[in-house]
Amino acid sequence: MSPAATILIPTFNRYPYLRRVLAFYRSRRFPYPVLILDSSQQRLPGYVRGLLEGNSSVKYIRFPEKTPFAEKLARGLALVHSGYSLFCADDDFVLPSGVSASIEFLEQNGDYSSCQGITITHSATPSRLASRRFRWNPSPEDAKSIEFENPALRLHGHLSKYTLPTFYAVHRTPLARLIWNETCKYTSDWGLSELFPSAMSVIYGKMKLLPVLYSSRERNLQSWATRQRLECMYSAERCQIAASGLALHLAVVTGEKDRAFRLAWEAISSYRSHVLPNAGGSRNKIVTSCLHLPWIKVFGRTLLRFQRHVRSSLLSSRKRPDVLKALENSGADEELETIRQHVLSSSIHCEHLHSSRDLYRTSSSPALAGQSFPANVKTD
């Protein structure tokens, strides 16, 4: 009998994080198989190899390091045999109870293409007492389900207020394959490789946000998004190509071939107009420019980090009764405590996380070859 769902973990040059999340799932006896999609420049270290050996529920797939992000996910989905699938970043944690609730909802609601629960964030920073300080942070976004009957309204509503991507939600695997195969055709950069599949998902069905805890995500306190980078990622030409791909599917679902491209372009334009004026954030413009000056590099990074910490604290202080209720009723206290222990016991420095993210977006080094792997590890 095939498993109900498969969790796919894409990774790139972040083996300490991969070890952490695999150790978490092993400690919780995660009920769903895990598929690791690795395109790292580095060799697989022994501490990760040890977690793979003898673990039949985890499979490891090695990709050439130049493999585009969308292609890696599409090729990973082709290996999935379960009815449902979901992605998890290597620095995040998905709660089994949230996945199970999402699958149960999709089983009973065929007009929904995806489902997920409430996400919180976690962070651990050094304290003055030479120990690590852990903190839970409710996500500040006012995320809601997307339940318009009209696919064009769902598309425009989702992209005009893009607070909750469907990227990490549970999908039916056949639809997920279609979404990511099309993403490979119509996107060529990091930003649209997230936006396009989220848009495809709401074209083909509604998105449900359940009042249950679903995942905890690592906070990102640094930004790679300069205005120049965002203008390249969301150039008019790239957005038009993406809109043409969305239009084809919008026409299939709605039957409105004549209006499909205009509707898709308006939806992407609403997102683009929101992102580009704030590229890097006007409040961060001066600080970001400081980072290019070696003699104040340390000061600039410290100021930027402090600035974002203050803003995050203000946003997190808002009342979030949905998060509080989910925390009270989730019954996930033991899972959350396990996450806290794994984060605090790891020796990962946040700079490693951010530098590897940047490298992933600009990687152009030759692929590794000639490694040997355990029996449940496949190379490509």
C-alpha positions as CSV (number, residue, x, y, z in Angstrom):
1,M,0.0,0.0,0.0
2,S,1.4,3.4,-1.0
3,P,1.9,6.0,1.8
4,A,-0.6,8.8,2.1
5,A,2.0,11.5,1.5
6,T,5.7,12.1,0.8
7,I,7.7,15.0,2.1
8,L,10.4,16.3,-0.3
9,I,13.3,18.3,1.2
10,P,15.4,20.3,-1.4
11,T,18.8,21.2,-0.1
12,F,22.0,22.9,-1.3
13,N,25.2,23.3,0.8
14,R,23.4,23.1,4.1
15,Y,24.2,19.7,5.5
16,P,24.1,20.9,9.2
17,Y,20.4,21.9,8.6
18,L,19.7,18.7,6.8
19,R,21.1,16.7,9.7
20,R,19.0,18.7,12.1
21,V,15.7,18.1,10.3
22,L,16.4,14.5,9.7
23,A,17.2,13.9,13.3
24,F,13.9,15.6,14.2
25,Y,11.9,13.3,12.0
26,R,13.7,10.2,13.2
27,S,13.1,11.2,16.8
28,R,9.4,11.8,16.1
29,R,9.0,8.6,14.0
30,F,7.7,10.6,11.2
31,P,4.8,8.6,9.5
32,Y,5.5,9.7,6.0
33,P,8.5,8.9,3.7
34,V,11.1,11.6,3.1
35,L,12.8,12.3,-0.2
36,I,16.0,14.4,-0.1
37,L,16.8,16.4,-3.3
38,D,20.4,17.4,-3.0
39,S,22.4,19.5,-5.5
40,S,25.2,20.6,-3.2
41,Q,28.7,21.4,-4.2
42,Q,30.0,19.6,-1.2
43,R,30.4,15.9,-0.6
44,L,27.8,14.2,1.6
45,P,29.3,14.2,5.1
46,G,29.5,11.2,7.4
47,Y,27.1,12.7,9.9
48,V,24.3,12.9,7.3
49,R,25.3,9.5,5.8
50,G,24.8,7.9,9.2
51,L,21.2,9.2,9.4
52,L,20.5,7.7,5.9
53,E,22.0,4.2,6.5
54,G,19.4,1.7,7.5
55,N,16.6,4.2,7.3
56,S,14.2,2.8,4.7
57,S,11.8,5.8,5.1
58,V,14.4,8.3,3.8
59,K,15.7,8.3,0.2
60,Y,18.5,10.5,-1.0
61,I,18.7,11.7,-4.6
62,R,21.8,13.5,-5.8
63,F,21.5,16.1,-8.6
64,P,24.2,18.0,-10.5
65,E,24.7,21.3,-8.7
66,K,23.7,23.3,-11.7
67,T,20.3,21.7,-11.8
68,P,17.7,24.6,-11.7
69,F,15.6,24.7,-8.6
70,A,12.2,24.0,-10.4
71,E,13.7,21.2,-12.4
72,K,15.0,19.5,-9.2
73,L,11.6,19.6,-7.6
74,A,9.8,18.4,-10.8
75,R,12.2,15.4,-11.1
76,G,11.8,14.6,-7.4
77,L,8.0,14.6,-7.8
78,A,8.3,12.1,-10.7
79,L,9.7,9.6,-8.1
80,V,6.8,10.0,-5.6
81,H,4.3,7.2,-5.4
82,S,2.0,8.6,-2.7
83,G,-1.3,10.3,-3.4
84,Y,-0.2,13.5,-1.7
85,S,3.1,15.4,-1.5
86,L,4.6,18.5,0.1
87,F,7.9,20.4,0.3
88,C,9.9,21.3,3.4
89,A,12.9,23.5,3.5
90,D,16.0,22.0,5.1
91,D,15.9,24.6,7.9
92,D,12.2,24.2,8.7
93,F,10.1,21.6,10.5
94,V,6.8,20.2,9.4
95,L,4.5,18.8,12.1
96,P,3.0,15.3,11.3
97,S,-0.3,16.3,12.9
98,G,-0.6,19.3,10.6
99,V,0.1,17.2,7.5
100,S,-2.4,14.5,8.5
101,A,-5.1,17.2,9.1
102,S,-4.4,18.7,5.7
103,I,-4.7,15.3,3.9
104,E,-7.9,14.6,5.7
105,F,-9.4,17.9,4.5
106,L,-8.3,17.4,0.9
107,E,-9.8,13.9,1.0
108,Q,-13.2,15.4,1.8
109,N,-13.0,18.6,-0.4
110,G,-12.2,17.9,-4.0
111,D,-12.5,21.6,-5.1
112,Y,-9.5,22.5,-3.0
113,S,-6.1,22.1,-4.6
114,S,-4.0,22.6,-1.5
115,C,-4.2,22.7,2.2
116,Q,-1.9,23.8,5.1
117,G,-2.1,25.0,8.6
118,I,-0.7,27.9,10.7
119,T,3.1,28.4,10.5
120,I,5.1,29.9,13.3
121,T,8.8,30.8,13.2
122,H,11.7,29.9,15.4
123,S,15.1,31.5,16.1
124,A,18.0,30.9,18.3
125,T,20.6,33.5,19.1
126,P,23.6,33.7,21.4
127,S,22.9,35.4,24.7
128,R,25.2,37.4,27.0
129,L,25.4,34.3,29.2
130,A,27.3,32.4,26.5
131,S,24.2,30.1,26.0
132,R,21.7,30.0,23.1
133,R,18.4,31.7,23.5
134,F,15.4,30.2,21.8
135,R,12.3,32.1,20.7
136,W,9.0,31.3,19.0
137,N,7.6,34.0,16.8
138,P,4.0,33.9,15.4
139,S,4.0,34.7,11.7
140,P,2.9,38.4,11.4
141,E,1.1,38.0,8.0
142,D,-2.7,38.1,8.0
143,A,-3.0,34.9,6.0
144,K,-6.3,33.5,5.0
145,S,-7.8,30.8,2.9
146,I,-8.4,31.5,-0.8
147,E,-11.9,30.3,-1.5
148,F,-13.3,32.3,-4.4
149,E,-15.3,30.1,-6.8
150,N,-13.9,32.0,-9.8
151,P,-10.3,30.9,-10.7
152,A,-9.4,34.4,-12.0
153,L,-10.5,35.9,-8.8
154,R,-8.5,33.4,-6.8
155,L,-5.4,34.2,-8.9
156,H,-5.7,38.0,-8.6
157,G,-6.6,37.8,-4.9
158,H,-3.6,35.6,-4.2
159,L,-1.0,37.6,-6.1
160,S,-2.3,41.1,-5.1
161,K,-1.8,40.2,-1.4
162,Y,0.8,37.5,-1.4
163,T,1.0,36.6,2.3
164,L,0.7,32.8,2.2
165,P,2.4,30.9,-0.7
166,T,1.0,27.5,-1.5
167,F,4.6,26.4,-2.0
168,Y,4.8,24.4,1.3
169,A,1.2,23.2,1.3
170,V,0.0,19.7,0.9
171,H,-1.0,19.0,-2.8
172,R,-2.4,15.9,-4.6
173,T,0.7,14.5,-6.3
174,P,-0.6,14.5,-9.9
175,L,-1.4,18.2,-9.7
176,A,1.9,18.9,-8.0
177,R,3.7,17.2,-10.9
178,L,1.7,19.3,-13.5
179,I,2.5,22.5,-11.5
180,W,6.2,21.9,-11.4
181,N,6.6,20.6,-14.9
182,E,4.9,23.8,-16.1
183,T,7.1,25.9,-13.8
184,C,10.2,24.5,-15.5
185,K,8.8,25.7,-18.8
186,Y,7.9,29.3,-17.9
187,T,10.3,30.4,-15.2
188,S,14.1,30.8,-15.1
189,D,14.8,32.6,-11.8
190,W,14.3,32.1,-8.1
191,G,11.4,34.5,-7.5
192,L,9.1,33.4,-10.2
193,S,9.9,29.7,-9.4
194,E,8.0,30.3,-6.2
195,L,5.3,32.6,-7.5
196,F,4.4,30.7,-10.6
197,P,3.6,27.3,-8.8
198,S,1.6,29.2,-6.2
199,A,-0.4,30.9,-8.9
200,M,-0.9,27.6,-10.7
201,S,-2.2,26.0,-7.6
202,V,-5.0,28.5,-7.0
203,I,-6.0,28.4,-10.7
204,Y,-6.8,24.7,-10.3
205,G,-8.5,24.9,-6.9
206,K,-9.0,26.7,-3.7
207,M,-6.5,26.9,-0.9
208,K,-7.5,26.1,2.7
209,L,-5.7,27.4,5.8
210,L,-6.6,25.2,8.7
211,P,-6.6,26.4,12.3
212,V,-4.0,23.9,13.3
213,L,-0.2,24.1,13.7
214,Y,1.5,23.0,10.5
215,S,5.1,24.0,10.5
216,S,7.9,26.0,12.1
217,R,10.2,28.0,9.9
218,E,13.7,29.4,10.5
219,R,13.6,33.2,10.6
220,N,15.7,35.0,8.0
221,L,17.2,38.1,9.5
222,Q,19.2,39.2,6.4
223,S,18.1,40.2,2.9
224,W,19.6,39.3,-0.4
225,A,16.9,41.3,-2.2
226,T,18.5,44.4,-3.6
227,R,16.4,46.5,-6.0
228,Q,18.8,45.5,-8.9
229,R,18.3,41.8,-8.1
230,L,14.5,42.1,-7.9
231,E,14.3,44.1,-11.1
232,C,16.2,41.2,-12.8
233,M,14.1,38.5,-11.2
234,Y,10.8,40.2,-12.0
235,S,11.6,41.9,-15.3
236,A,8.8,42.6,-17.7
237,E,10.0,40.0,-20.1
238,R,10.2,37.2,-17.5
239,C,6.8,38.1,-16.0
240,Q,5.2,38.1,-19.5
241,I,6.6,34.6,-20.1
242,A,5.2,33.5,-16.8
243,A,1.8,35.2,-17.5
244,S,1.6,33.4,-20.9
245,G,2.0,30.0,-19.1
246,L,-0.6,30.9,-16.5
247,A,-3.0,32.1,-19.2
248,L,-2.9,28.7,-20.9
249,H,-4.1,27.0,-17.8
250,L,-6.5,29.7,-16.9
251,A,-8.1,29.3,-20.3
252,V,-8.5,25.6,-19.8
253,V,-10.2,26.0,-16.4
254,T,-12.4,29.0,-17.2
255,G,-12.9,28.6,-21.0
256,E,-12.1,32.3,-21.5
257,K,-9.3,32.1,-24.0
258,D,-9.6,35.7,-25.1
259,R,-9.3,37.2,-21.6
260,A,-6.9,34.7,-20.1
261,F,-3.6,36.4,-20.8
262,R,-4.9,39.8,-19.7
263,L,-6.2,38.4,-16.4
264,A,-2.9,36.5,-15.8
265,W,-0.8,39.6,-16.6
266,E,-2.9,41.8,-14.4
267,A,-2.5,39.4,-11.5
268,I,1.3,39.2,-11.9
269,S,1.5,43.0,-12.4
270,S,-0.2,43.6,-9.1
271,Y,2.4,41.5,-7.4
272,R,5.3,43.1,-9.4
273,S,4.1,46.6,-8.6
274,H,4.1,45.8,-4.9
275,V,7.5,44.2,-4.8
276,L,9.6,46.5,-7.0
277,P,9.0,49.9,-5.3
278,N,10.1,48.2,-2.0
279,A,13.1,46.3,-3.3
280,G,15.3,45.9,-0.3
281,G,12.9,48.2,1.6
282,S,13.4,51.9,1.5
283,R,14.2,51.8,5.2
284,N,17.1,49.4,4.4
285,K,18.4,51.3,1.4
286,I,21.2,53.2,3.3
287,V,22.1,50.2,5.5
288,T,22.3,47.9,2.5
289,S,24.5,50.3,0.6
290,C,26.9,50.2,3.6
291,L,27.5,46.5,3.2
292,H,29.5,47.2,0.0
293,L,32.0,49.2,2.0
294,P,34.6,46.9,3.7
295,W,35.4,49.2,6.5
296,I,31.8,49.3,7.8
297,K,30.7,45.9,6.7
298,V,30.4,44.6,10.2
299,F,28.6,47.7,11.4
300,G,26.2,47.6,8.5
301,R,25.2,44.0,9.0
302,T,24.7,44.5,12.7
303,L,22.5,47.6,12.2
304,L,20.5,45.8,9.5
305,R,19.9,42.8,11.8
306,F,18.9,45.1,14.7
307,Q,16.5,47.0,12.5
308,R,14.7,43.9,11.4
309,H,14.6,42.5,14.9
310,V,12.8,45.7,16.1
311,R,10.3,45.5,13.3
312,S,9.7,41.8,13.8
313,S,9.1,42.3,17.5
314,L,6.5,45.0,16.8
315,L,4.7,42.9,14.3
316,S,4.8,39.8,16.5
317,S,3.3,41.7,19.4
318,R,0.0,42.0,17.5
319,K,-2.8,39.9,18.9
320,R,-3.0,36.6,16.9
321,P,-5.9,34.7,18.4
322,D,-5.7,32.1,15.7
323,V,-2.1,31.2,16.5
324,L,-2.8,31.2,20.2
325,K,-5.8,29.0,19.8
326,A,-3.9,26.6,17.6
327,L,-1.1,26.4,20.1
328,E,-3.6,25.6,22.9
329,N,-5.5,23.0,21.0
330,S,-2.8,21.4,18.9
331,G,-1.6,18.8,21.3
332,A,1.7,19.4,19.7
333,D,3.6,20.5,22.8
334,E,5.9,17.5,22.7
335,E,6.7,18.1,19.0
336,L,7.4,21.8,19.6
337,E,9.7,20.9,22.5
338,T,11.6,18.5,20.3
339,I,12.0,21.2,17.7
340,R,13.4,23.6,20.4
341,Q,15.9,21.0,21.6
342,H,17.1,20.2,18.1
343,V,17.6,23.9,17.3
344,L,19.4,24.7,20.5
345,S,21.6,21.7,20.4
346,S,22.8,22.5,16.9
347,S,25.9,24.7,16.4
348,I,24.7,26.3,13.2
349,H,25.5,30.0,12.8
350,C,22.9,32.1,11.0
351,E,25.6,33.5,8.7
352,H,25.9,30.0,7.2
353,L,22.2,29.9,6.4
354,H,22.2,33.3,4.6
355,S,25.4,32.8,2.7
356,S,24.3,29.4,1.4
357,R,21.0,30.9,0.3
358,D,22.8,33.5,-1.7
359,L,25.1,30.9,-3.1
360,Y,22.2,28.8,-4.2
361,R,20.8,31.7,-6.2
362,T,24.1,32.4,-8.0
363,S,25.8,29.0,-8.1
364,S,27.7,28.2,-11.3
365,S,30.4,25.8,-10.2
366,P,30.9,22.4,-11.8
367,A,29.0,19.4,-10.4
368,L,30.5,16.8,-8.1
369,A,30.9,13.2,-9.2
370,G,32.3,9.9,-8.1
371,Q,30.7,9.6,-4.6
372,S,29.5,6.4,-3.0
373,F,26.2,6.3,-1.1
374,P,24.2,3.9,1.1
375,A,21.8,1.4,-0.5
376,N,18.8,3.8,-0.2
377,V,20.7,6.7,-1.9
378,K,20.3,7.3,-5.6
379,T,22.6,9.5,-7.7
380,D,21.6,11.3,-10.8
